[in-house]
């Protein structure tokens, strides 16, 4: 399996708005993408940072999502973002 970890630095005081958009729009949209197994949102309220972890069947599925859908979904966060998002990709080594 393939894992993508994405980080989105936020402006102070907007974590609740971002969380609401993720619960209602972004999370369900990501989960519906072909090959998406799991989608997690991690909050660092003190550091104003949102981290998502998505688990995909393979890299191709993650790249297809990124190419076709990710930019549109990120647009919902434009007014809340403090800096450019970043991402890292991993192969899942062990799962229990």
C-alpha positions as CSV (number, residue, x, y, z in Angstrom):
1,X,0.0,0.0,0.0
2,X,1.0,3.6,-0.5
3,X,0.8,6.4,2.1
4,X,0.7,10.1,1.5
5,X,1.3,12.5,4.4
6,X,0.3,16.1,3.6
7,X,0.8,19.1,5.8
8,X,-1.1,22.4,5.6
9,X,0.1,25.4,7.7
10,X,-2.8,27.5,8.8
11,X,-3.4,31.1,9.9
12,X,-4.0,31.4,13.7
13,X,-7.6,30.8,14.8
14,X,-8.9,29.0,11.8
15,X,-8.6,25.3,12.9
16,X,-12.3,24.9,13.6
17,X,-13.3,26.2,10.2
18,X,-10.8,23.9,8.5
19,X,-12.0,20.9,10.6
20,X,-15.6,21.6,9.6
21,X,-14.8,21.8,5.9
22,X,-12.8,18.6,6.1
23,X,-15.6,16.7,7.9
24,X,-18.3,17.9,5.5
25,X,-16.5,18.1,2.1
26,X,-12.9,17.1,1.8
27,X,-12.8,13.9,3.8
28,X,-15.8,12.3,2.2
29,X,-14.5,13.4,-1.3
30,X,-11.1,11.8,-0.7
31,X,-12.6,8.6,0.8
32,X,-14.7,8.2,-2.4
33,X,-11.7,8.3,-4.7
34,X,-10.8,4.9,-6.3
35,X,-8.1,3.2,-4.3
36,X,-8.4,5.2,-1.1
37,X,-8.4,2.9,1.8
38,X,-8.3,5.4,4.8
39,X,-8.1,9.1,5.3
40,X,-7.1,10.7,8.6
41,X,-6.8,14.3,9.7
42,X,-4.4,15.3,12.5
43,X,-4.6,18.6,14.2
44,X,-1.9,20.6,15.8
45,X,-3.9,23.5,17.3
46,X,-1.0,25.2,19.0
47,X,1.1,25.0,15.9
48,X,-1.7,25.9,13.5
49,X,-1.0,22.9,11.4
50,X,-3.3,20.3,9.8
51,X,-1.8,17.0,8.7
52,X,-3.6,14.4,6.5
53,X,-2.7,10.8,6.1
54,X,-4.2,9.0,3.2
55,X,-3.7,5.3,2.5
56,X,-4.0,4.1,-1.1
57,X,-4.0,0.8,-2.8
58,X,-1.0,1.9,-4.8
59,X,0.9,5.0,-5.9
60,X,-1.1,5.2,-9.2
61,X,-4.3,5.8,-7.3
62,X,-2.8,8.5,-5.2
63,X,-1.3,10.3,-8.2
64,X,-4.7,10.0,-10.0
65,X,-6.4,11.7,-7.1
66,X,-3.7,14.4,-6.9
67,X,-3.8,15.1,-10.6
68,X,-7.6,15.1,-11.0
69,X,-9.1,16.3,-7.7
70,X,-6.7,17.6,-5.1
71,X,-6.3,21.2,-6.3
72,X,-10.0,21.7,-6.5
73,X,-10.5,20.5,-2.9
74,X,-7.6,22.6,-1.6
75,X,-9.3,25.7,-3.0
76,X,-11.8,25.5,-0.1
77,X,-8.9,26.2,2.3
78,X,-7.4,29.2,0.4
79,X,-8.4,31.8,2.9
80,X,-7.2,29.8,5.9
81,X,-3.7,28.9,4.6
82,X,-0.6,30.5,6.1
83,X,2.0,28.8,3.7
84,X,2.2,26.3,0.9
85,X,1.2,22.8,1.6
86,X,3.8,20.0,1.6
87,X,3.6,16.3,1.1
88,X,5.7,13.1,1.5
89,X,5.0,9.7,0.1
90,X,5.7,6.3,1.7
91,X,5.3,2.6,1.1
92,X,3.5,0.9,3.9
93,X,6.0,-1.5,5.5
94,X,3.9,-3.2,8.2
95,X,0.3,-3.1,9.2
96,X,-1.2,-4.8,12.3
